[in-house]
């Protein structure tokens, strides 16, 4: 896999030559310098920006054009990681060999159209586009509580950030008010802020010519937008003397249990992507994990149990679905299983299985262009290890490595949602 990076004005163009796929994928990735209170408007914009453009000014015309481009797939994802906000616009389409010679040209022109030619007239966003985006965002907020796993993790993060005056929770009335009060003019203001306050990287992967691709982008992308974003992506939550425990009732019989463990502040990116991932899989990341075998199967105390490392928030989450009467036993057993790691009281065979599982997951990821882009981008921008280079590092992880990390896990917050706690 060959790579090349060139600068086009203030945009970084990353080219990855890979002939393993019959498709080419382009991703425009933005790291944004925006405030938390601007997030609701940015969420609206992330829907609007791929709904229509100035040239394709109705949804039907844009969809029909994507079909004409051999059913090109268009996607947009807006997310937060730690202290940063990210927007990712992606196009996946057939390689020129299986379509037409100028398809890449048309796709690059379309990406430019989406980014730099939004459906704005007289300093207002197009009404149909605005209305469709508003309906989508309002529905997502209004139904958030119905998706209990998603709601519970959002509520956990809200609790973790309750002392942060700048934090804006999607569950809050303020977030909903900021969303619904955003006007067509506000959306234009947000677009202008977004386009002028972002670090911009464009990544192309496929059986491409570096020279032709570079020339193509230079001919089309002439704008000089793009800044450096120096904000530290990492967010840290102070270690507490006593875990913050919050119970909230609803009418369901099943409760969602969320436990946030602080990670050590001095963990490097390599520690997170290698040792932390191995620890997470060992505890709750696959069918033979300690939690799954000894809590779900042996004691039948939960409907599911899993772990989730949150790199940029420096947290390890334990997530489970339980009956509320099993809460005390669950907490006790989770601590016992973590102590097994600290005491190295598990088999070498289990650790080998964990490593094989992780390596298999990495190998499977390399079958997808979007995942290869993710690996490449995280390596170039955030300093993480390329997928293929992780494998020998995973194989070197020892029980002592996991003991050291597990011994430093500290419970910060426990949140349980569901069941009736009012009479307890």
TIZA-634248 format. One record per atom (N, C-alpha, C, O, CB): x, y, z. Coordinates in steps of 0.2 Angstrom, whole numbers, plus 5000, padded with zeros to 4 digits. Each point is the difference from the previous one (the first is absolute). Glycine has a CB too. Example, Ala and Ser with C-alpha at 12.3 -4.5 7.8 and 13.67 -1.06 7.14 Angstrom:
<recs>
506649725039
499650065000
500450065000
500549995003
498649955003
500750114990
500450065001
499650055003
500350065001
500349914989
</recs>
This chain:
<recs>
500449945000
499650065000
500450065000
500450025005
498749925001
500950104988
500450065000
499650065002
499450004999
501349954992
499650105012
499750065002
500450064998
500650004999
498949945011
500150124989
500350064999
499650065002
499449995000
501149964990
499850105013
499650065003
500350064996
500650015000
499249935012
499750104986
500250064997
499550065003
499549985003
500949964986
499950125011
499650065003
499750034994
500350024995
500549995015
498550004990
499650044995
499850065004
499550005004
500249904989
500650165006
499950065004
500049985008
500649985002
498750074989
500249955013
500049985007
499749935001
499949985006
500150144997
499949854992
499749935001
500549954998
500450004996
498550045001
501149915008
500549944999
499649944996
499549985002
501150055009
499749964983
499849944996
500449945001
500650004999
498950084992
500249875012
500349935001
499849954995
499449994999
500750045013
500349944984
499949954995
500349945002
500549995002
499450104989
499649865009
500249935002
499949954994
499449994998
500350035014
500849964985
499949954994
499949935002
500549975003
500250114990
498749895006
499949935002
499549974995
499550034998
500650005014
500149924985
499649974995
499749935002
499849964996
501050094996
499149955014
499649945003
499250014999
499749955002
501350035006
498850084991
499350014999
499850024993
500450024996
499650015017
499349964986
499750024994
499750075000
499750024996
500149865002
500350155008
499850075001
500550055002
500649985002
498349965002
500950124996
500550055002
499650045005
499450015000
501250004989
499750015017
499650045005
500450075001
500650005001
499049895004
500050164996
500350065001
499750035007
499449995001
500850044987
500249995017
499750035006
500350075001
500650015000
499249875005
499750174996
500350065002
499950005008
499450005002
500350064987
500849955014
500050005008
500150075003
500550034998
499949855001
499250145005
500150075003
500049995007
499649975004
499850084987
501149985012
500150015008
499850075001
500350054997
500649865005
498650105002
499750075000
500150045007
500149975005
499049994988
501150105006
500150045006
499350045001
500050064999
501349954999
498349965006
499350035001
499949995007
500349965004
499250024985
500050065014
499850005007
499449955001
499749984995
500750145006
499649855005
499449955002
499350034998
499649964998
501249995011
499150114992
499450034999
499850004992
499450014999
500750065012
500449924985
499950004993
499849934997
499950004994
500950105005
499349855005
499949944998
499349984997
500049974995
500950005014
498650054994
499349994997
499950034993
499849964996
499850045016
500750064987
500050024993
500449964995
499849994995
500050135010
500849864998
500449964996
499749934998
500149974995
500950095010
498649915000
499749944999
499550014994
499949964996
500250015016
499550094988
499650014995
500350014993
499849974995
499550095013
501349974992
500450014994
500249944997
500149994994
500350125011
499849845000
500349944997
499549964996
500149964996
500650045014
498650014992
499549974996
499950044994
499949974994
499549995016
500650114990
499850044994
500549994995
499950014994
499550075014
501349924994
500550014995
500049944995
500350014994
500450055015
499049884993
500049954995
499349984997
499849954997
501250005009
498550104996
499349994998
499950034993
499749974996
499950035016
500750064987
500050034994
500650044999
500450015005
498349994995
501450034994
500550054999
499750054995
499550004998
501549925003
499450134998
499850064995
499849974993
499550014997
501250075010
499749874991
499949984993
499549945000
499550004996
501750035001
498849935008
499549955001
499550025006
500149985005
500749934991
498850145002
499650035005
499449975002
499650035004
500850074991
499449845003
499549965004
500349935002
500549984997
498650084996
500649915011
500249945002
500049954995
500549964999
499150065012
499949984985
499949954994
500650014995
500249954998
498550055004
501450064997
500650014995
500649985002
500449974996
499050135000
500849915010
500649975003
500049935000
500549964998
499750145009
499349874995
500049925001
500049974993
500349954998
499050065012
500450024985
500049984993
500750014997
500249954996
498650085002
501650025004
500650014997
500549945004
500449984996
499450155002
500149865008
500449945003
499949944996
500449965000
499550105012
499449934986
499949944997
500350004993
500349944998
498650055008
501250064991
500350014993
500849995001
500349974995
498850115001
501149935010
500749995001
500149925003
500449995005
499850144997
499549834994
500049935002
499949985007
500349975004
500550024987
498650045012
499849995007
500550025005
500249965004
499149954991
501050155004
500550025005
499650015007
499550025000
501250044991
499749925014
499850015007
500250065003
500650015000
499349875001
499750165001
500250075004
499849995007
499449985002
500450094987
500749955015
499850005008
500350065003
500550034998
499549845002
499850145006
500250065004
500049985007
499449985003
500350114989
500849925012
500049985007
500350055004
500550034999
499649854998
499550155008
500250055005
500149975007
499549975002
499950124991
501149925010
500149965006
500550045005
500450054997
499449844997
500250105012
500550035005
500549945002
499749955001
499550155002
501449924999
500549965003
500350045005
500450044998
499749884992
499850075016
500450045005
499850075000
499450025000
501549905000
499650124998
499950075000
499950034993
499950064999
500849955011
499349944985
499950034993
499449974997
499749955002
501550054997
498650044995
499449984996
500349994993
500450034998
498850045009
500549874990
500249984994
499449994995
499549985002
501549965003
499250084988
499549994995
500349964995
500650024998
498850095004
500349844995
500349964995
499549994994
499449975001
501349975008
499450084985
499649994994
500349954996
500650014998
499050115003
500149834997
500349944996
499649994994
499450005000
501049955011
500050034984
499749974993
500349944999
500649995000
499250134996
499849835002
500349934998
499749994993
499450004999
500749965013
500350024984
499849994993
500449954996
500649985002
499050144998
500249854995
500349954996
500750034997
500150064998
498849894999
501650015003
500650014997
499950024992
499649974997
501149965012
499750114989
500050024993
500049944995
499650004995
500950115007
499849845000
500149944996
499349974999
499949964994
501350025010
498450025000
499349975000
499450054998
499549985000
501049945009
499750144990
499550054999
500250044993
499949984995
499850035018
500550054988
500250044995
500650045002
500250015005
498650004991
501650014999
500750035001
500050075004
500450015004
499949934986
499150105009
500050065004
499650005006
499850055003
500350004986
499749895014
499650005006
500450035006
499650045003
499849854992
501250105006
500450035005
499950085000
499950035005
500949874995
499350124993
499950084999
499350025003
500050055003
500849944987
498749975008
499350025002
499950005008
499750045003
499949924985
500749995015
500049995007
500350065004
499850025005
500149854993
500750154999
500450055004
499650074999
499950045004
501249904993
498650074997
499650064999
499450005004
499850055003
500549954985
499449945013
499449995005
500250025007
499650035004
499949884988
501150065010
500250025007
500150075001
499850035005
500749864996
499850144994
500150075000
499350045001
500050055003
501149944990
498549995003
499350035000
499749995007
499750055002
500149924985
500249985016
499749995006
500350045006
499750035004
500149854992
500950135003
500350035006
500050084999
499850045004
501049864997
499350124992
500050074999
499550044996
500050064999
501249915001
498349994999
499450034996
499349985003
499649974997
501150034993
499250015017
499449985003
499450044997
500150054997
500649935014
498749994991
499450034997
499850065004
499550005004
500249894992
500650175003
499950065003
499850054995
500350014995
500549965015
498750074992
499850064996
499850065004
499649995005
500049934986
500750145008
499850065003
500149995008
499750025004
499550014987
501449945010
500349985007
499549965004
500050015006
500650104993
499049854998
499649955003
500149934997
500149994994
499050105009
500849865002
500149934997
499349994997
499550025002
501349945007
499250004986
499449974996
499549985005
500249965004
500550014986
498750055009
499549985005
499849935000
500049975006
499550144992
500549854997
499849935000
500649965003
499949965004
499450054986
501350015009
500649975003
500050015007
500149965004
500550064986
499350055012
499950025007
499549965004
500149975005
500350144992
499049885000
499449975003
500249925001
499849975005
499450124990
501149885000
500149935001
500649995005
499949955004
499850044984
500850055012
500549995006
499750015006
500249975005
500650074987
498750015009
499750025007
499649945002
500049985006
500050144991
499649854998
499649945002
500449945002
499949975005
499350074987
501449955005
500449945002
500350015006
500049965005
500350034983
500050085014
500350015006
499550005006
500249975005
500750104989
498549965005
499550005005
499849935002
499949985006
499750134990
500349854999
499849935001
500549965004
499949965004
499450044985
501450015009
500549975004
500050015007
500149965004
500650044985
499250075013
500050025007
499449985003
500049985006
500750124991
498749905000
499449985003
499949935002
499749985004
499850124990
500949865002
499949925001
500749985003
500049945001
499350054989
501150055012
500649985003
499949955006
500449955001
500150164995
499049915008
499949965006
499749934999
500049955004
499850155002
499949894988
499849944998
500549954998
499949945001
499150114995
501649975002
500649964999
500450005006
500450045001
499649994987
499849925017
500350005006
500749995001
500350045004
498749914999
501350014993
500850005000
500350064998
500550035003
499449854995
499850164997
500350064998
499950065005
500450045002
499449924986
499550035015
499950055005
500450005006
500250055003
498649954993
501349935006
500449995006
500750035000
500350025005
499049884997
501050094992
500750025000
500050084999
500550035003
499849864991
499250145003
500050075000
499950035007
500350055002
499249944986
500149975016
499850035006
500649995005
500250045004
498649934994
501649975001
500649995003
500550064999
500350035005
499649854995
500250144994
500550054998
499750075003
500450045002
499949904987
499150075011
499750065003
500250005008
500150065002
498949944989
500949955012
500249995007
500750025001
500250035005
498949894997
501350054994
500850015000
500250075000
500550025002
499649864993
499550165001
500150074998
499650055004
500050054998
500449914991
499350025016
499550045003
500450065003
499750055002
499649855001
501350104999
500450065002
500350044995
500350055001
499949885009
499750054984
500350044994
499550044997
499549984997
501349935000
499350165004
499450054998
500050004993
499550034997
500750045013
500349914986
500050014993
499649944997
499950004994
501250075006
498949875003
499749944997
499350014999
499650035003
501249905003
499050054988
499350004998
499749934998
500249974995
500050155000
499449865009
499749934999
499550004995
499550045000
500849935012
499749984983
499449994996
499449985003
499450014997
501449954995
499250025015
499449995003
499750065003
499450005003
501049895000
499950174997
499850065004
499550034996
499950004994
501250015011
498550034999
499550054997
500450054996
499750024994
499449965015
501450044993
500450054996
500249984994
500050044995
500450015015
499849894989
500349974994
499450004995
500050024994
500849915012
498650054996
499449994996
499850074998
499850014994
499849895012
500450154998
499850074999
500550034995
499850034995
499749985016
501149984989
500550024996
499949974993
500150044995
500749985014
499049924991
499949974993
499450034997
500050024994
500549875010
498950114999
499450024997
500050084999
499650024996
499849885010
501050134997
500050084999
500550024995
500050064998
499649955014
500849944985
500450014995
499750024993
499549964998
501349965007
499350144993
499650024994
500449994993
500649975001
498950125006
500249924987
500449994994
500650045000
500549984997
498449994997
501050095008
500650055000
500549985005
500650004999
498750094999
500549885008
500549975005
500449944996
500649995002
498750045008
500449934986
500349954997
500650024995
500549975000
498449965001
500950134996
500650034996
500550025004
500649994998
498650054994
500749995014
500550035004
500449945002
500750005001
498650095003
500449854998
500449945002
500449974995
500649985001
498550005007
500650024986
500449984994
500750044999
500549974999
498449994995
501050115006
500650045000
500549995005
500650004999
498750084995
500449915012
500549985006
500349944999
500749995001
498650075007
500449894990
500249934999
500650004994
500549975001
498449985003
500950084991
500550004994
500650045001
500549984997
498550004996
501050075012
500650045001
500349985006
500650035002
498950064992
500349875010
500349985007
500149925000
499849975005
499650135000
500849874990
500149935000
500749984997
500350044995
498549945004
501549975004
500649974997
499749954994
499649965002
501150055009
499550004983
499749964995
500549954997
500650024998
498750074999
500549845003
500449954997
499649964995
499449995002
501350005008
499550004984
499649964995
500449944999
500650004998
498950104997
500249845006
500449934999
499649974994
499449995000
501050005013
500149984983
499749964994
500349935000
500750005000
499150114993
499949845007
500249934999
499749974995
499450004999
500850005013
500349964984
499749964994
500649994995
500650025002
498350034999
501049924994
500549994995
500150064995
499850014995
499949875005
500650175003
500150074998
500750014997
500549975003
498550075005
501050014988
500750034998
500150075005
499650045000
500349914988
500650055015
500250055004
500050074996
499750055002
500949875006
499750084987
500150064996
499450034997
499850065001
501349904996
498449995000
499450024998
499550025005
499750054999
500549874992
499850055015
499650025005
500250075003
499650045002
500249845001
500850134998
500350065003
499850064995
499750055002
501249895004
499250054987
499850054995
499350015000
499850065000
501149914993
498749985008
499250015000
499850045006
499650054999
500349844995
500450105012
499850035006
500250084999
499750045002
500349855005
500650124991
500350064999
499650054995
499950065001
501249895002
498650014992
499650044995
499350025003
499750054998
500949894993
499150025014
499450015002
499950035007
499650055001
500149854993
500850085011
500050035006
500550065001
500649995001
499149905004
500050174993
500550065000
499950045006
500350055001
499649954987
499649995017
499850045006
500649995004
500449955001
498450034998
501350075006
500650015004
499749995007
500450025005
500250054987
498949905009
499849985007
500449955003
500349964997
498550075000
501249975010
500449955004
500450035005
500450044998
499649884992
500050065016
500450025005
500349955004
499849944999
499550165002
501149915004
500349955004
499650005007
499850065002
501449954993
498649945007
499649995007
500549975005
500249944999
498750054995
501350055011
500549985005
499649985006
500449975005
500450114990
498649925006
499749985006
500149925001
499949964996
499250135002
501149905008
500249935003
499349964999
499550025003
501550025005
499049914988
499449965000
499849965006
499549985001
500850014987
500250005017
499949965006
499650045005
500250065002
500949884996
498450035005
499750025006
500149965006
500049944999
499150114993
501049985013
500149965006
499550015006
499850065001
501449944996
498649955006
499550015006
500449985006
500349955001
498750024992
501050075012
500350005006
499849935004
499549985000
500650145001
500449855002
499949945004
499650025006
500250055004
500949894992
498450025006
499650025006
500149955005
500249954999
498950104994
500849985014
500149955005
499549955001
500149945002
500550165004
498849924992
499449955000
499650014994
499950064998
500149955015
499949934984
499750004993
499350045001
499649995005
501049904992
499250154998
499450034999
499549954998
500149974994
500450155004
499049875005
499549954999
499350034998
499750045005
500949875002
499150084988
499350034998
499649954997
500149964996
500450155001
498949885006
499449964998
499550044997
499750055004
500649865005
499450074986
499450034997
499549954998
500249954997
500550154999
498749915006
499449954998
499750014993
500050064998
499849935015
500049964985
499550004994
499549945001
500149965005
500750114987
498849925003
499549955001
500249934998
499749955000
499550144998
501449914999
500349934997
500249965006
500250025005
500150034984
499749885009
500349965005
500749995000
500349985005
498649964994
501450074995
500749994999
500450075002
499750054997
500149864994
500750095012
500450065002
500650004995
500349954999
499350065013
500650054986
500750014997
500550035005
499950055003
499549974986
501149945012
500650015004
500650034997
500249974995
499349945013
500750154994
500650034996
500550025006
499850035005
499550024985
501349925009
500550025005
500650034996
500349974996
499349935012
500650164995
500650034997
500650005004
500050025006
499250064988
501349885004
500650005003
500550054998
500150014993
499749875008
500550165003
500650044998
500649964998
500149955003
499550145005
500749934986
500649984998
500650045003
499950065001
499649894988
501150025011
500650055003
500150054995
499949994994
500649915011
499650164997
500150064996
500650004996
500150034995
499450035014
501049894992
500650004996
500049944995
500649994997
500050065013
498849934989
500049954994
500250034993
499750054999
499449885008
501350044990
500250024993
499549974995
499649965002
501650055001
498850024991
499549974995
500249934999
499549964999
500450154995
500749875006
500249934999
499749965006
499849944998
501250094995
499149995013
499749975005
499249984999
499849955002
501150105006
498850014990
499349994999
499849954994
499549965001
500450165003
500449884991
499849964994
500349935001
499749964996
500250144997
500549895011
500349935001
499849975007
499649965000
501450074992
499350005013
499949975007
499250015002
499749955002
501550075001
498650044996
499350015002
499549964996
499549975003
500850145000
499849884991
499649964995
500049935002
499549965001
500650124990
500549895011
500049935002
499749995006
499649955001
501550044993
499050065011
499749995007
499250014999
499649965003
501450095002
498849994990
499250014999
499749934997
499549985003
500750154996
500249844997
499749944997
500149945005
499549965000
500950084989
500149965015
500149955005
499450005005
499749955002
501550064997
498650065003
499550015005
499349984997
499649975003
501150125003
499149954988
499349994998
500050014992
499550024998
500150025013
500949944985
500050024993
499849944996
500050014994
500850075008
499149865000
499949944996
499749955004
499950005006
501050034986
498849915005
499649955003
500449975005
499649975005
499850024985
501250005010
500449975006
500350055005
500449985004
499949934988
499550155008
500250055005
499849985007
499649965001
500450134990
500449945013
499949995007
499350015003
499649975003
501650054999
498650044996
499350035001
499549954997
499549985004
500950144997
499649864993
499549974997
500049925003
499449985001
500850094988
500349905012
500049935002
499850005007
499649965002
501350014990
499450085013
499949995007
499450045003
499849985005
501450004995
498650074996
499450045002
499449984997
499449995003
501450105000
499249914990
499449994996
499849925000
499549985001
500850124992
500249865005
499949934999
500049965007
499549965001
501050054988
500050005015
500049965006
499550025006
499749965003
501550034994
498750085003
499650025006
499350034997
499550015004
501550025002
498949974987
499450034997
499850065003
499450015001
500349874996
500750175004
499850065003
499850064995
499850055003
500949915007
499450034984
499950054995
499849984994
500149944998
500850135007
498849974991
499849984993
500650014995
500049964995
498850085008
501650014998
500650004996
500550045005
499850035005
499549974984
501350005009
500550045003
500650014995
500249954997
499550005015
500650114988
500550024995
500450055003
499850045005
499549924986
501350055006
500450065002
500150044994
500049984994
500649955015
499650144992
500050054995
500650055002
499950045005
498949944992
501850015000
500550055001
499850074997
499850004994
501149915007
499250145002
499950074998
500750045000
500150035005
498649974998
501649994992
500750024999
500150085003
500450015004
499849914987
499450125005
500150075001
499750035007
500150055002
499949964986
499549955015
499750025006
500449965006
499950015006
499050014988
501649945004
500449975005
499649965005
500150005006
500850084993
498649884998
499649965004
499949934997
500149994994
499350115009
500549855002
499849944998
499349985002
499950015006
501349954994
498350034996
499349995002
499849935000
500249964996
499550154999
500049875010
499749935001
499250014999
499750045004
501249915004
498850024987
499350014999
499649935000
500349954998
500050154994
499249905011
499649945001
499250015001
499850065002
501249905004
498749994992
499250005001
499949955006
500149944999
499750104989
499949995017
499949955006
499350025003
499650044998
501649965005
498649955002
499450025004
500250035006
500649995003
498849914993
500250155006
500350055006
500249965006
500450025004
498950074991
500349855006
500249975006
500749965000
500349985005
498550004997
501550024992
500749975000
500550055000
500649994999
498949924994
500450155008
500550065000
500549995005
500650004997
498550075000
500849915009
500649995005
500449944998
500650015000
498750045009
500449904989
500449944998
500450024993
500649985000
498649945005
500550124991
500450024994
500650045001
500649984998
498350024996
501150055010
500550045002
500649965003
500650014999
498650095003
500649855003
500449965004
500449964995
500649995000
498750015010
500449964985
500349964995
500450034995
500549984998
498549955004
500850134996
500450044995
500750025004
500549994997
498550064997
501049975012
500650015004
500449945000
500650005000
498850095006
500349854996
500449945000
500349984994
500649985000
498649985009
500550054985
500349984994
500650054998
500549974998
498449984998
501050115006
500650044999
500649985005
500650014998
498650094998
500649885010
500549985004
500449944998
500649995001
498750065008
500349914987
500449944997
500550024995
500549975000
498449975001
501050114996
500550034995
500650035004
500649994998
498550034993
500750015014
500650035005
500449945003
500650015000
498750095002
500349855000
500449945003
500349954994
500349955002
498950065008
500650014984
500349954995
499649935000
500349954999
500850125000
498349935004
499749945001
499549984995
499450005000
500750035012
500249964982
499749984994
500549964996
500650015000
498550085000
500749874995
500449964996
500450034995
499850054997
499449865005
501450074996
500450024995
499649994993
500050044995
501149945011
498549974994
499649984994
499550064999
499950014994
500349865008
499550155003
499550054999
500350074997
499750034996
499649925014
501350074993
500350054997
500249994993
500050054996
500549985015
499749914987
500249994993
499350014996
500150024994
500949905009
498550054999
499350014997
499950074999
499750024994
499949875010
500550155001
499850084999
500550034995
499750034996
500049975016
500949984988
500450034995
499849984993
500050044995
501049965013
498949934991
499749984993
499450034998
499950024994
500649875009
499050125002
499450044998
500250074998
499750024995
499649915014
501150104994
500150074999
500450014993
499850044996
500349995016
500449924987
500350004993
499549984995
500150034994
501049945012
498549994995
499549984995
499550064998
499950014994
500249875010
499850165001
499550054999
500450064996
499750034995
499749955016
501350024990
500450054996
500049984993
499950044995
500849995015
499449904989
500149974993
499350014996
500050024994
500949905010
498650075000
499350014997
499950084998
499750014994
499949895012
500650144998
500050074999
500350024993
499850054997
500149975016
500749954986
500450024994
499749984994
500250014994
500849985013
498449984993
499649984994
499550054998
499750004995
500449885008
499950185001
499550054998
500450074999
500450025004
498749925003
500850094987
500450074999
499950055005
500550035002
499349944986
499650035015
499850055005
500549995007
500250055003
498649974992
501349925006
500449985006
500750014999
500450025004
498849904999
501050074991
500750024998
500250075000
500550025003
499549884990
499550145005
500050075001
500150025007
500450055002
498949974987
500249955015
500050025007
500749985003
500350045004
498549944997
501549974998
500749985002
500550054998
500450025004
499249864996
500450134994
500550054997
499950075003
500550035002
499549904987
499450095011
499850075003
500350015007
500350045002
498749974990
500849945012
500150005007
500850005001
500350025005
498649924998
501450024993
500850005000
500350074998
500450025004
499549864993
499850154998
500350064998
499850065004
500450045001
499649914987
499450055014
499850065004
500049995007
500250055004
499049974987
500749935012
500049995007
500649965003
500049995006
498750014993
501749974997
500649965002
499849935002
500449975004
500150145000
499049864994
499849935002
500449964995
500350024995
498650015010
501149904996
500449954997
499649984994
499449995001
501249975009
499750034984
499649974994
499849935002
500349965004
500450114988
498749915005
499849935002
500549954999
500149965005
498850084991
501449954999
500549954999
500650005004
500349955002
499450054986
500550065015
500550005005
499849995007
500449995004
500150094989
498849915008
499849995007
500149925002
500149995006
499150104992
500849874997
500049935001
500649975004
499949975005
499550024985
501250035008
500649985005
500050035007
500249975005
500450024985
499150075010
499950035007
499549975004
500149995006
500250124989
499249865002
499449975004
500349935002
499949985006
499250074987
501349925003
500349935002
500550015006
500149955004
499850014984
500450105013
500450015006
499750015006
500450015005
500450034987
498649985008
499650025007
500149945005
499849944998
499450144995
500949935013
500149955005
499550015005
499650055001
501649954997
498749955007
499650015005
500250055005
499650035003
500249854996
500950135001
500250065005
499850074997
499850045004
501249894999
499050074990
499750074997
499350015002
499850055002
501049934989
498849975009
499350005002
499950015007
499550045002
500249894988
500750045014
500050015007
500150075002
499650035004
500849854998
500150154995
500250075002
499450054998
499850045004
501449934994
498550024996
499550044998
499349995004
499750055002
500849954986
499349945013
499449985004
500150035007
499550025003
500349874990
500850115010
500050025007
499950075000
499950035006
500949884996
499250134993
500050075000
499350024998
499850065000
501449954997
498349955001
499350014999
499750035006
500049965005
500049954985
499650145010
499750035005
499350024998
499950034995
501150015010
498549934999
499350024998
499850075002
500250035005
499549854997
500150164993
499850075000
499350005002
499850035004
501150014988
498749935003
499250015000
499749944999
500249964995
499950165002
499449865006
499549954999
499350024998
499850045004
500949885003
499150074988
499350024998
499549944998
500249964996
500350155000
499049895007
499549954998
499350034999
499750035004
500949885003
499250074987
499350024997
499649954999
500149954996
500550154999
498849905008
499449954999
499849965006
500450005005
500149994983
498949995012
499849975006
499750055005
500150064999
500749855000
498950075006
499750055005
500450005006
500049955004
498850034991
501550085006
500450015006
499750045005
500250015006
500849984987
498450035006
499650055004
499949975007
500050035005
499550024985
500349885010
499849975006
500649965004
499949975005
499050024990
501750025002
500649975004
500350045005
500549985003
499749964986
</recs>
